[in-house]
Amino acid sequence: KEGFNLRIKVLPGGCAGYTYEFALDDEQTADDTAIDKGEFKVLVDMPSLQALQGSVVDYVETLQKSGFKVDNPNAKATCSCGSSFG
């Protein structure tokens, strides 16, 4: 959506301890890091940025599903469905 950015958050929850949340957001807060991707920005708050340090985020489409995929080198464990990490 025009005027919106992609916000990535790391939240407590899921069977492995933490989960990723992706949302459209039209506001940037003072503690956000903004990553300019041309047509939009990726917004990440400071606690989430620390958990995502060194991560690669991609959008993938397969026959089974489509969505964001996070390769996080900080994750020591993941759940069997891959939607949470520890």
Buried (B, 14 or more C-beta within 10 A) or exposed (E): EEEEBBBBBBEEEBBBBBBBEBEEBEEEEEEBBEBEEEEBBBBBBEEBBEBBEEBEBEEEEEEEEEEEBBEBEBBEEBBEEEBBBE
